[in-house]
C-alpha cells in the first residue's frame, strides 16, 4: 500500500489486509540494506489477528521514493510523518538493528502516541566495525558478504521460514544486493551504517519514552551482542520504565532465524 509522506510515495506492506486507522496499528521498521520483507512472517500473523500492519520501506529504499534519511533523527521524523499521513493517533513501533534506533528515537519524540516499543537486535552505541564501515563505502559487495557472515548463526532455514530448501545466508545476501541496487543515486549501505555509528541520543531517548519497551536480543549476535544493550536496559530500568527482556538462541536476524519465538515475544508483549 502506498502513502504520501513528506511529499514522497512511501510503500508499506499491510499483510494483505485493508488498512483501517481505527484498529490498533504496528509499524515495523527494517535495518540497513533491508526492506519490509524481513518482517513478512510476523506481518502476516499480526495482520490476521486484529492489527493494522505497516511494514515500511524506508525512504529511497526499494518501493519507497524520496530522499533517504541520513541520520536516525531524520528517520524518526519520517516515522512521525508516516503516522500523520495515515491519520494514526497511536501506534506500536517495532524496529530491527538500525530500525530499532529509529523506533527508539521516534518513541522518545512522539511519546504518548506510541503504545508499545520493541527493540530487536539493538545496541547503544551501535558502533560499526571499521572494516565493515570501510567496505560499505569502498567495496559494498565484499561488505555484504562480510555482513552476512557476521550476522548469521545458521545456514539452513528453520521449518517455518519460507519452506524446505531455503538458504538463509544466500537469500539475505540477495536481498542486500537488491536493496543496494534499488537506489543508484545513494550508497544505502554506507548511509545506513554511518547513521548507526553516529547516533548519540540513545540513553537520553530511552528515559523519554512513555510506553512499555521490549528488548529482543540474540544470544549469538555478533553484530549487536546482548552486552551492547546493557546501557540502554539499565537506563530504562533506572528511569522506572516498563521493561521486558527476551533472549533468543540466534544471531542478528531474529525475525528469520527464530521466526516463531520472535513472533510469540511480539504477540505476548503487544497483548499486554
DOPAKOL-252663 format. One record per residue: residue number from 1; residue in one letter; chain; x, y, z of N, C-alpha, C in turn. Coordinates in steps of 0.02 Angstrom, whole numbers, plus 50000, padded with zeros to 5 digits. Layout:
% DOPAKOL-252663
<NUM; A; A; <X; Y; Z>; <X; Y; Z>; <X; Y; Z>> ...
This chain:
% DOPAKOL-252663
<1; X; A; <50042; 49941; 50000>; <50000; 50000; 50000>; <50044; 50062; 50000>> <2; X; A; <50025; 50112; 49961>; <50066; 50172; 49955>; <50033; 50231; 49991>> <3; X; A; <50075; 50269; 50025>; <50054; 50331; 50058>; <50101; 50387; 50036>> <4; X; A; <50077; 50448; 50039>; <50120; 50505; 50026>; <50144; 50533; 50092>> <5; X; A; <50209; 50528; 50104>; <50240; 50552; 50165>; <50291; 50604; 50148>> <6; X; A; <50283; 50664; 50175>; <50329; 50719; 50161>; <50337; 50729; 50086>> <7; X; A; <50282; 50721; 50049>; <50282; 50734; 49977>; <50308; 50677; 49934>> <8; X; A; <50326; 50621; 49964>; <50355; 50565; 49926>; <50313; 50502; 49936>> <9; X; A; <50308; 50462; 49884>; <50271; 50399; 49888>; <50308; 50349; 49932>> <10; X; A; <50273; 50323; 49981>; <50302; 50276; 50029>; <50263; 50211; 50028>> <11; X; A; <50300; 50155; 50022>; <50267; 50089; 50020>; <50268; 50058; 50090>> <12; X; A; <50210; 50031; 50109>; <50204; 49992; 50171>; <50168; 49927; 50155>> <13; X; A; <50197; 49872; 50175>; <50163; 49807; 50169>; <50113; 49800; 50226>> <14; X; A; <50052; 49781; 50210>; <49998; 49779; 50260>; <49977; 49708; 50277>> <15; X; A; <50015; 49658; 50256>; <49997; 49590; 50271>; <49937; 49565; 50232>> <16; X; A; <49921; 49599; 50177>; <49865; 49579; 50134>; <49797; 49603; 50158>> <17; X; A; <49796; 49646; 50209>; <49734; 49672; 50236>; <49725; 49746; 50220>> <18; X; A; <49663; 49768; 50215>; <49649; 49838; 50204>; <49666; 49878; 50266>> <19; X; A; <49700; 49933; 50258>; <49719; 49974; 50315>; <49659; 50009; 50344>> <20; X; A; <49650; 50004; 50410>; <49594; 50034; 50445>; <49621; 50073; 50505>> <21; X; A; <49625; 50139; 50501>; <49656; 50179; 50555>; <49620; 50173; 50622>> <22; X; A; <49561; 50143; 50623>; <49526; 50134; 50687>; <49551; 50073; 50725>> <23; X; A; <49586; 50028; 50692>; <49613; 49969; 50725>; <49681; 49985; 50756>> <24; X; A; <49703; 49946; 50806>; <49771; 49956; 50831>; <49822; 49942; 50777>> <25; X; A; <49875; 49980; 50776>; <49923; 49978; 50720>; <49993; 49965; 50746>> <26; X; A; <50030; 49924; 50709>; <50101; 49914; 50724>; <50141; 49934; 50662>> <27; X; A; <50192; 49975; 50673>; <50237; 49997; 50620>; <50302; 49959; 50628>> <28; X; A; <50323; 49924; 50575>; <50384; 49882; 50576>; <50438; 49916; 50534>> <29; X; A; <50496; 49925; 50565>; <50550; 49965; 50534>; <50611; 49921; 50524>> <30; X; A; <50634; 49916; 50462>; <50690; 49872; 50445>; <50758; 49904; 50458>> <31; X; A; <50810; 49863; 50451>; <50878; 49885; 50461>; <50914; 49902; 50396>> <32; X; A; <50980; 49907; 50400>; <51022; 49927; 50342>; <51018; 49874; 50287>> <33; X; A; <51009; 49898; 50226>; <51005; 49856; 50165>; <50950; 49803; 50171>> <34; X; A; <50897; 49819; 50206>; <50838; 49776; 50210>; <50777; 49815; 50184>> <35; X; A; <50720; 49781; 50181>; <50657; 49814; 50165>; <50602; 49781; 50206>> <36; X; A; <50540; 49794; 50188>; <50482; 49769; 50226>; <50481; 49693; 50230>> <37; X; A; <50513; 49659; 50182>; <50505; 49586; 50176>; <50537; 49549; 50234>> <38; X; A; <50583; 49580; 50272>; <50614; 49544; 50328>; <50563; 49530; 50383>> <39; X; A; <50506; 49565; 50381>; <50454; 49556; 50431>; <50396; 49513; 50405>> <40; X; A; <50405; 49479; 50349>; <50347; 49451; 50314>; <50306; 49403; 50357>> <41; X; A; <50338; 49360; 50395>; <50301; 49311; 50434>; <50264; 49344; 50491>> <42; X; A; <50298; 49389; 50527>; <50266; 49424; 50582>; <50210; 49469; 50557>> <43; X; A; <50221; 49501; 50499>; <50170; 49545; 50469>; <50106; 49507; 50454>> <44; X; A; <50113; 49450; 50423>; <50053; 49412; 50404>; <50014; 49390; 50465>> <45; X; A; <50049; 49367; 50516>; <50013; 49345; 50576>; <49976; 49403; 50608>> <46; X; A; <50010; 49457; 50620>; <49979; 49514; 50654>; <49921; 49542; 50614>> <47; X; A; <49929; 49545; 50548>; <49875; 49571; 50505>; <49813; 49527; 50508>> <48; X; A; <49822; 49464; 50522>; <49765; 49418; 50526>; <49740; 49407; 50597>> <49; X; A; <49767; 49445; 50644>; <49747; 49438; 50714>; <49735; 49506; 50747>> <50; X; A; <49700; 49549; 50710>; <49673; 49609; 50739>; <49714; 49672; 50734>> <51; X; A; <49771; 49670; 50700>; <49814; 49728; 50695>; <49817; 49755; 50624>> <52; X; A; <49819; 49821; 50618>; <49845; 49851; 50557>; <49920; 49841; 50557>> <53; X; A; <49948; 49825; 50500>; <50021; 49818; 50493>; <50045; 49868; 50441>> <54; X; A; <50096; 49906; 50459>; <50131; 49949; 50412>; <50205; 49930; 50415>> <55; X; A; <50225; 49881; 50374>; <50295; 49862; 50369>; <50325; 49905; 50314>> <56; X; A; <50362; 49955; 50333>; <50381; 50009; 50288>; <50446; 49994; 50251>> <57; X; A; <50450; 50018; 50189>; <50514; 50027; 50154>; <50536; 50098; 50169>> <58; X; A; <50592; 50107; 50203>; <50614; 50174; 50220>; <50627; 50216; 50157>> <59; X; A; <50626; 50282; 50161>; <50633; 50324; 50102>; <50694; 50306; 50060>> <60; X; A; <50683; 50304; 49994>; <50738; 50289; 49948>; <50758; 50217; 49946>> <61; X; A; <50720; 50173; 49979>; <50734; 50102; 49981>; <50680; 50064; 49942>> <62; X; A; <50701; 50027; 49892>; <50657; 49981; 49855>; <50595; 50016; 49828>> <63; X; A; <50536; 50004; 49857>; <50474; 50030; 49830>; <50454; 50098; 49857>> <64; X; A; <50494; 50127; 49900>; <50480; 50194; 49925>; <50525; 50245; 49891>> <65; X; A; <50495; 50301; 49874>; <50533; 50355; 49843>; <50555; 50404; 49897>> <66; X; A; <50582; 50460; 49875>; <50604; 50511; 49923>; <50678; 50505; 49938>> <67; X; A; <50704; 50556; 49972>; <50774; 50558; 49990>; <50787; 50513; 50050>> <68; X; A; <50835; 50468; 50046>; <50850; 50425; 50103>; <50870; 50466; 50164>> <69; X; A; <50848; 50445; 50222>; <50864; 50481; 50283>; <50936; 50465; 50304>> <70; X; A; <50976; 50516; 50317>; <51047; 50508; 50330>; <51063; 50500; 50403>> <71; X; A; <51015; 50512; 50447>; <51026; 50506; 50519>; <50967; 50471; 50551>> <72; X; A; <50978; 50445; 50611>; <50923; 50415; 50648>; <50869; 50467; 50663>> <73; X; A; <50890; 50527; 50678>; <50842; 50580; 50694>; <50798; 50596; 50634>> <74; X; A; <50827; 50600; 50574>; <50787; 50612; 50514>; <50737; 50555; 50502>> <75; X; A; <50760; 50494; 50514>; <50716; 50436; 50504>; <50659; 50436; 50555>> <76; X; A; <50673; 50458; 50617>; <50620; 50463; 50667>; <50568; 50514; 50646>> <77; X; A; <50590; 50570; 50617>; <50542; 50619; 50591>; <50500; 50589; 50534>> <78; X; A; <50530; 50546; 50494>; <50493; 50512; 50442>; <50437; 50468; 50471>> <79; X; A; <50452; 50433; 50526>; <50401; 50391; 50558>; <50344; 50434; 50583>> <80; X; A; <50359; 50492; 50611>; <50307; 50539; 50632>; <50266; 50561; 50572>> <81; X; A; <50300; 50574; 50516>; <50264; 50593; 50455>; <50219; 50538; 50429>> <82; X; A; <50243; 50475; 50434>; <50202; 50418; 50413>; <50139; 50413; 50455>> <83; X; A; <50145; 50423; 50520>; <50087; 50420; 50564>; <50038; 50476; 50548>> <84; X; A; <50064; 50535; 50532>; <50020; 50591; 50514>; <49986; 50577; 50447>> <85; X; A; <50023; 50549; 50399>; <49995; 50537; 50333>; <49941; 50484; 50334>> <86; X; A; <49944; 50438; 50382>; <49895; 50384; 50388>; <49842; 50399; 50441>> <87; X; A; <49843; 50460; 50469>; <49794; 50482; 50519>; <49795; 50438; 50581>> <88; X; A; <49854; 50415; 50599>; <49860; 50373; 50659>; <49871; 50417; 50720>> <89; X; A; <49827; 50409; 50769>; <49836; 50443; 50832>; <49887; 50407; 50876>> <90; X; A; <49890; 50340; 50867>; <49932; 50299; 50909>; <49955; 50238; 50870>> <91; X; A; <50015; 50213; 50886>; <50040; 50153; 50853>; <50094; 50121; 50897>> <92; X; A; <50104; 50057; 50887>; <50162; 50021; 50915>; <50219; 50024; 50865>> <93; X; A; <50279; 50031; 50890>; <50338; 50033; 50847>; <50382; 49972; 50860>> <94; X; A; <50402; 49938; 50806>; <50446; 49881; 50810>; <50504; 49893; 50761>> <95; X; A; <50565; 49893; 50786>; <50622; 49906; 50742>; <50677; 49854; 50751>> <96; X; A; <50712; 49840; 50697>; <50768; 49792; 50699>; <50833; 49828; 50681>> <97; X; A; <50884; 49820; 50723>; <50950; 49846; 50709>; <50947; 49922; 50699>> <98; X; A; <50966; 49948; 50641>; <50959; 50020; 50628>; <50887; 50041; 50642>> <99; X; A; <50839; 49999; 50622>; <50769; 50015; 50634>; <50752; 50020; 50707>> <100; X; A; <50788; 49984; 50750>; <50775; 49989; 50822>; <50795; 50057; 50849>> <101; X; A; <50850; 50085; 50823>; <50869; 50153; 50843>; <50818; 50204; 50819>> <102; X; A; <50793; 50194; 50758>; <50742; 50239; 50731>; <50679; 50235; 50774>> <103; X; A; <50658; 50174; 50792>; <50598; 50165; 50833>; <50608; 50198; 50901>> <104; X; A; <50666; 50189; 50931>; <50681; 50218; 50997>; <50676; 50294; 50994>> <105; X; A; <50709; 50325; 50945>; <50709; 50398; 50940>; <50639; 50423; 50925>> <106; X; A; <50602; 50388; 50882>; <50533; 50409; 50866>; <50488; 50405; 50928>> <107; X; A; <50497; 50351; 50967>; <50456; 50343; 51027>; <50470; 50398; 51078>> <108; X; A; <50533; 50419; 51083>; <50551; 50473; 51128>; <50520; 50539; 51106>> <109; X; A; <50515; 50549; 51040>; <50488; 50612; 51015>; <50411; 50612; 51016>> <110; X; A; <50381; 50555; 51000>; <50309; 50552; 50993>; <50273; 50536; 51058>> <111; X; A; <50310; 50512; 51107>; <50286; 50499; 51175>; <50220; 50462; 51176>> <112; X; A; <50165; 50492; 51198>; <50103; 50456; 51210>; <50069; 50432; 51146>> <113; X; A; <50095; 50451; 51089>; <50068; 50425; 51025>; <50094; 50353; 51012>> <114; X; A; <50142; 50331; 51052>; <50170; 50264; 51044>; <50145; 50220; 51101>> <115; X; A; <50112; 50164; 51083>; <50083; 50121; 51134>; <50132; 50068; 51160>> <116; X; A; <50175; 50043; 51116>; <50224; 49992; 51133>; <50287; 50006; 51092>> <117; X; A; <50345; 49987; 51120>; <50408; 49994; 51085>; <50446; 49928; 51089>> <118; X; A; <50464; 49900; 51030>; <50500; 49837; 51026>; <50567; 49850; 50991>> <119; X; A; <50621; 49833; 51025>; <50689; 49845; 51000>; <50722; 49777; 50988>> <120; X; A; <50728; 49758; 50925>; <50755; 49693; 50906>; <50827; 49702; 50882>> <121; X; A; <50874; 49666; 50913>; <50944; 49671; 50892>; <50972; 49741; 50900>> <122; X; A; <50960; 49771; 50958>; <50983; 49840; 50969>; <51049; 49840; 51007>> <123; X; A; <51087; 49892; 50997>; <51148; 49906; 51036>; <51153; 49982; 51042>> <124; X; A; <51183; 50004; 51096>; <51198; 50075; 51102>; <51261; 50084; 51144>> <125; X; A; <51310; 50121; 51116>; <51310; 50147; 51048>; <51314; 50089; 50997>> <126; X; A; <51286; 50100; 50938>; <51286; 50048; 50886>; <51347; 50061; 50841>> <127; X; A; <51405; 50045; 50869>; <51467; 50057; 50833>; <51479; 50004; 50780>> <128; X; A; <51491; 50026; 50719>; <51503; 49981; 50663>; <51578; 49968; 50658>> <129; X; A; <51595; 49905; 50647>; <51665; 49886; 50638>; <51697; 49929; 50583>> <130; X; A; <51757; 49957; 50596>; <51791; 49997; 50544>; <51799; 49959; 50479>> <131; X; A; <51810; 49893; 50483>; <51817; 49853; 50422>; <51752; 49853; 50382>> <132; X; A; <51696; 49844; 50415>; <51631; 49845; 50381>; <51614; 49914; 50356>> <133; X; A; <51630; 49965; 50396>; <51615; 50033; 50375>; <51654; 50052; 50313>> <134; X; A; <51717; 50032; 50311>; <51759; 50045; 50252>; <51734; 50006; 50191>> <135; X; A; <51716; 49943; 50202>; <51692; 49902; 50146>; <51626; 49928; 50119>> <136; X; A; <51583; 49953; 50164>; <51519; 49979; 50141>; <51527; 50037; 50094>> <137; X; A; <51582; 50075; 50103>; <51596; 50132; 50060>; <51635; 50113; 49997>> <138; X; A; <51687; 50074; 50005>; <51735; 50062; 49951>; <51726; 49996; 49914>> <139; X; A; <51694; 49948; 49944>; <51683; 49883; 49912>; <51618; 49853; 49940>> <140; X; A; <51560; 49881; 49922>; <51497; 49860; 49951>; <51482; 49785; 49943>> <141; X; A; <51502; 49755; 49887>; <51487; 49685; 49877>; <51527; 49642; 49926>> <142; X; A; <51589; 49660; 49938>; <51629; 49625; 49988>; <51598; 49636; 50058>> <143; X; A; <51577; 49698; 50071>; <51546; 49713; 50134>; <51483; 49673; 50147>> <144; X; A; <51443; 49662; 50095>; <51382; 49622; 50102>; <51400; 49551; 50122>> <145; X; A; <51452; 49523; 50091>; <51473; 49456; 50108>; <51496; 49452; 50181>> <146; X; A; <51536; 49501; 50201>; <51560; 49501; 50271>; <51502; 49508; 50320>> <147; X; A; <51456; 49553; 50304>; <51399; 49565; 50349>; <51358; 49501; 50359>> <148; X; A; <51349; 49464; 50306>; <51308; 49404; 50311>; <51344; 49347; 50347>> <149; X; A; <51409; 49350; 50349>; <51447; 49302; 50390>; <51439; 49319; 50464>> <150; X; A; <51446; 49383; 50480>; <51444; 49405; 50550>; <51374; 49398; 50580>> <151; X; A; <51322; 49412; 50542>; <51256; 49418; 50573>; <51216; 49354; 50573>> <152; X; A; <51239; 49302; 50538>; <51201; 49240; 50533>; <51228; 49187; 50580>> <153; X; A; <51182; 49152; 50614>; <51202; 49098; 50657>; <51187; 49030; 50627>> <154; X; A; <51157; 49029; 50568>; <51140; 48966; 50535>; <51139; 48975; 50460>> <155; X; A; <51152; 48921; 50424>; <51148; 48922; 50351>; <51080; 48899; 50326>> <156; X; A; <51052; 48851; 50361>; <50988; 48822; 50340>; <50931; 48855; 50377>> <157; X; A; <50875; 48859; 50343>; <50817; 48892; 50373>; <50779; 48847; 50420>> <158; X; A; <50751; 48874; 50474>; <50705; 48835; 50516>; <50644; 48815; 50476>> <159; X; A; <50606; 48766; 50498>; <50549; 48741; 50459>; <50497; 48794; 50442>> <160; X; A; <50490; 48845; 50484>; <50437; 48895; 50473>; <50459; 48952; 50428>> <161; X; A; <50520; 48950; 50401>; <50544; 49005; 50359>; <50542; 48985; 50286>> <162; X; A; <50493; 49008; 50251>; <50489; 49005; 50178>; <50489; 48935; 50148>> <163; X; A; <50494; 48884; 50190>; <50489; 48815; 50164>; <50555; 48780; 50158>> <164; X; A; <50553; 48714; 50148>; <50615; 48674; 50141>; <50659; 48699; 50084>> <165; X; A; <50724; 48694; 50094>; <50772; 48712; 50042>; <50793; 48785; 50043>> <166; X; A; <50763; 48824; 50087>; <50782; 48895; 50091>; <50854; 48902; 50117>> <167; X; A; <50892; 48944; 50084>; <50961; 48957; 50104>; <50962; 49026; 50137>> <168; X; A; <50966; 49027; 50204>; <50958; 49089; 50241>; <51010; 49141; 50221>> <169; X; A; <51073; 49121; 50222>; <51126; 49170; 50207>; <51122; 49192; 50134>> <170; X; A; <51107; 49146; 50089>; <51103; 49164; 50019>; <51045; 49211; 50005>> <171; X; A; <50987; 49198; 50035>; <50929; 49241; 50023>; <50940; 49310; 50053>> <172; X; A; <50973; 49313; 50110>; <50988; 49377; 50141>; <51038; 49417; 50098>> <173; X; A; <51089; 49383; 50072>; <51137; 49416; 50028>; <51103; 49444; 49966>> <174; X; A; <51057; 49405; 49938>; <51021; 49428; 49878>; <50978; 49489; 49894>> <175; X; A; <50946; 49489; 49953>; <50906; 49546; 49973>; <50949; 49608; 49980>> <176; X; A; <51006; 49601; 50014>; <51052; 49658; 50023>; <51073; 49687; 49956>> <177; X; A; <51089; 49644; 49909>; <51110; 49668; 49842>; <51053; 49703; 49806>> <178; X; A; <50992; 49676; 49815>; <50934; 49707; 49781>; <50919; 49776; 49810>> <179; X; A; <50923; 49782; 49877>; <50910; 49847; 49908>; <50963; 49897; 49887>> <180; X; A; <51027; 49876; 49886>; <51080; 49921; 49865>; <51069; 49946; 49794>> <181; X; A; <51048; 49901; 49750>; <51037; 49918; 49679>; <50974; 49959; 49669>> <182; X; A; <50930; 49962; 49719>; <50867; 49997; 49709>; <50875; 50073; 49707>> <183; X; A; <50933; 50098; 49728>; <50945; 50170; 49727>; <51015; 50183; 49701>> <184; X; A; <51019; 50204; 49638>; <51084; 50215; 49606>; <51114; 50282; 49625>> <185; X; A; <51076; 50325; 49658>; <51100; 50392; 49675>; <51135; 50395; 49742>> <186; X; A; <51119; 50346; 49786>; <51145; 50348; 49855>; <51170; 50278; 49873>> <187; X; A; <51226; 50276; 49908>; <51251; 50213; 49935>; <51214; 50199; 50000>> <188; X; A; <51159; 50162; 49995>; <51116; 50150; 50053>; <51152; 50111; 50107>> <189; X; A; <51199; 50071; 50088>; <51238; 50030; 50136>; <51279; 50076; 50182>> <190; X; A; <51320; 50118; 50151>; <51362; 50162; 50191>; <51320; 50214; 50229>> <191; X; A; <51268; 50239; 50198>; <51224; 50287; 50230>; <51195; 50259; 50295>> <192; X; A; <51169; 50197; 50291>; <51139; 50166; 50349>; <51189; 50153; 50404>> <193; X; A; <51247; 50128; 50386>; <51299; 50114; 50436>; <51323; 50179; 50469>> <194; X; A; <51330; 50232; 50430>; <51350; 50296; 50460>; <51298; 50321; 50509>> <195; X; A; <51234; 50312; 50492>; <51180; 50333; 50536>; <51183; 50296; 50602>> <196; X; A; <51194; 50230; 50599>; <51200; 50190; 50660>; <51260; 50214; 50701>> <197; X; A; <51316; 50222; 50668>; <51379; 50238; 50701>; <51378; 50306; 50735>> <198; X; A; <51340; 50353; 50708>; <51342; 50421; 50733>; <51286; 50438; 50783>> <199; X; A; <51238; 50393; 50792>; <51182; 50408; 50837>; <51206; 50410; 50909>> <200; X; A; <51191; 50465; 50944>; <51218; 50475; 51011>; <51164; 50487; 51064>> <201; X; A; <51101; 50483; 51046>; <51048; 50504; 51092>; <51011; 50446; 51126>> <202; X; A; <51038; 50385; 51121>; <51002; 50327; 51144>; <50984; 50327; 51217>> <203; X; A; <51033; 50341; 51261>; <51020; 50339; 51333>; <50971; 50393; 51354>> <204; X; A; <50974; 50451; 51322>; <50926; 50503; 51337>; <50857; 50484; 51311>> <205; X; A; <50855; 50457; 51251>; <50790; 50440; 51220>; <50753; 50388; 51261>> <206; X; A; <50788; 50337; 51287>; <50753; 50283; 51324>; <50722; 50310; 51388>> <207; X; A; <50748; 50365; 51415>; <50718; 50394; 51475>; <50657; 50437; 51459>> <208; X; A; <50647; 50453; 51395>; <50592; 50497; 51375>; <50532; 50460; 51346>> <209; X; A; <50538; 50394; 51336>; <50481; 50357; 51310>; <50428; 50352; 51365>> <210; X; A; <50365; 50344; 51345>; <50310; 50340; 51393>; <50272; 50274; 51388>> <211; X; A; <50300; 50226; 51352>; <50266; 50163; 51340>; <50309; 50105; 51365>> <212; X; A; <50281; 50045; 51371>; <50321; 49986; 51386>; <50371; 49972; 51330>> <213; X; A; <50428; 49941; 51347>; <50479; 49926; 51298>; <50501; 49853; 51304>> <214; X; A; <50507; 49821; 51247>; <50530; 49751; 51243>; <50597; 49750; 51206>> <215; X; A; <50647; 49718; 51237>; <50711; 49706; 51204>; <50712; 49633; 51182>> <216; X; A; <50724; 49621; 51117>; <50730; 49553; 51090>; <50802; 49546; 51064>> <217; X; A; <50843; 49507; 51099>; <50914; 49504; 51086>; <50936; 49433; 51068>> <218; X; A; <50983; 49428; 51022>; <51010; 49364; 51001>; <51071; 49345; 51042>> <219; X; A; <51069; 49286; 51072>; <51124; 49264; 51115>; <51190; 49260; 51077>> <220; X; A; <51188; 49239; 51013>; <51249; 49232; 50973>; <51255; 49287; 50921>> <221; X; A; <51226; 49344; 50935>; <51228; 49402; 50889>; <51297; 49434; 50892>> <222; X; A; <51333; 49433; 50836>; <51400; 49464; 50833>; <51398; 49535; 50806>> <223; X; A; <51341; 49556; 50778>; <51334; 49624; 50754>; <51314; 49671; 50811>> <224; X; A; <51264; 49651; 50849>; <51243; 49690; 50907>; <51236; 49641; 50966>> <225; X; A; <51292; 49621; 50996>; <51290; 49572; 51051>; <51248; 49597; 51110>> <226; X; A; <51217; 49551; 51147>; <51173; 49571; 51202>; <51206; 49619; 51252>> <227; X; A; <51271; 49610; 51265>; <51304; 49654; 51313>; <51304; 49727; 51290>> <228; X; A; <51297; 49738; 51224>; <51297; 49806; 51197>; <51230; 49841; 51209>> <229; X; A; <51180; 49806; 51234>; <51116; 49837; 51251>; <51110; 49853; 51325>> <230; X; A; <51161; 49834; 51365>; <51156; 49841; 51437>; <51146; 49913; 51460>> <231; X; A; <51180; 49960; 51426>; <51173; 50031; 51445>; <51100; 50054; 51437>> <232; X; A; <51069; 50035; 51381>; <51000; 50055; 51369>; <50953; 50023; 51419>> <233; X; A; <50963; 49959; 51432>; <50919; 49923; 51479>; <50925; 49954; 51548>> <234; X; A; <50986; 49967; 51569>; <50997; 49998; 51635>; <50967; 50067; 51639>> <235; X; A; <50975; 50106; 51586>; <50946; 50174; 51585>; <50871; 50172; 51589>> <236; X; A; <50840; 50123; 51554>; <50767; 50116; 51556>; <50744; 50096; 51625>> <237; X; A; <50778; 50048; 51655>; <50759; 50024; 51722>; <50770; 50079; 51774>> <238; X; A; <50824; 50116; 51768>; <50837; 50170; 51816>; <50786; 50226; 51810>> <239; X; A; <50755; 50233; 51751>; <50703; 50283; 51741>; <50634; 50254; 51755>> <240; X; A; <50632; 50194; 51783>; <50569; 50161; 51802>; <50523; 50148; 51743>> <241; X; A; <50552; 50130; 51687>; <50512; 50111; 51629>; <50491; 50038; 51636>> <242; X; A; <50438; 50021; 51600>; <50412; 49952; 51600>; <50453; 49913; 51549>> <243; X; A; <50501; 49873; 51573>; <50550; 49839; 51529>; <50538; 49764; 51528>> <244; X; A; <50536; 49735; 51468>; <50535; 49663; 51459>; <50595; 49643; 51418>> <245; X; A; <50628; 49589; 51437>; <50689; 49567; 51403>; <50681; 49494; 51381>> <246; X; A; <50693; 49482; 51316>; <50690; 49414; 51288>; <50755; 49399; 51253>> <247; X; A; <50788; 49344; 51271>; <50848; 49321; 51237>; <50830; 49261; 51194>> <248; X; A; <50851; 49261; 51131>; <50838; 49206; 51086>; <50904; 49174; 51064>> <249; X; A; <50905; 49108; 51055>; <50967; 49072; 51038>; <50985; 49079; 50964>> <250; X; A; <51003; 49140; 50944>; <51010; 49155; 50874>; <51057; 49215; 50865>> <251; X; A; <51073; 49230; 50802>; <51116; 49287; 50786>; <51077; 49352; 50778>> <252; X; A; <51093; 49390; 50726>; <51068; 49458; 50719>; <51001; 49462; 50683>> <253; X; A; <50979; 49409; 50649>; <50916; 49412; 50612>; <50864; 49369; 50645>> <254; X; A; <50840; 49392; 50702>; <50792; 49354; 50742>; <50728; 49338; 50703>> <255; X; A; <50706; 49384; 50660>; <50642; 49376; 50625>; <50642; 49317; 50578>> <256; X; A; <50701; 49300; 50551>; <50705; 49245; 50503>; <50734; 49181; 50533>> <257; X; A; <50781; 49188; 50579>; <50813; 49129; 50607>; <50775; 49099; 50666>> <258; X; A; <50738; 49140; 50701>; <50691; 49115; 50752>; <50624; 49150; 50742>> <259; X; A; <50591; 49137; 50686>; <50530; 49174; 50670>; <50474; 49164; 50720>> <260; X; A; <50464; 49101; 50741>; <50409; 49088; 50787>; <50422; 49118; 50857>> <261; X; A; <50481; 49105; 50888>; <50493; 49137; 50953>; <50491; 49214; 50949>> <262; X; A; <50515; 49243; 50895>; <50511; 49315; 50887>; <50438; 49338; 50884>> <263; X; A; <50399; 49303; 50845>; <50328; 49319; 50841>; <50293; 49311; 50908>> <264; X; A; <50308; 49256; 50944>; <50275; 49244; 51008>; <50292; 49300; 51058>> <265; X; A; <50356; 49322; 51056>; <50375; 49377; 51101>; <50337; 49440; 51083>> <266; X; A; <50331; 49456; 51018>; <50293; 49513; 50996>; <50220; 49507; 51016>> <267; X; A; <50191; 49449; 51003>; <50120; 49438; 51016>; <50103; 49448; 51089>> <268; X; A; <50144; 49418; 51133>; <50131; 49423; 51204>; <50139; 49496; 51229>> <269; X; A; <50191; 49529; 51205>; <50204; 49597; 51226>; <50150; 49645; 51202>> <270; X; A; <50130; 49639; 51139>; <50079; 49684; 51111>; <50010; 49673; 51143>> <271; X; A; <49999; 49614; 51168>; <49935; 49599; 51201>; <49931; 49627; 51271>> <272; X; A; <49988; 49648; 51298>; <49990; 49671; 51367>; <49967; 49742; 51374>> 
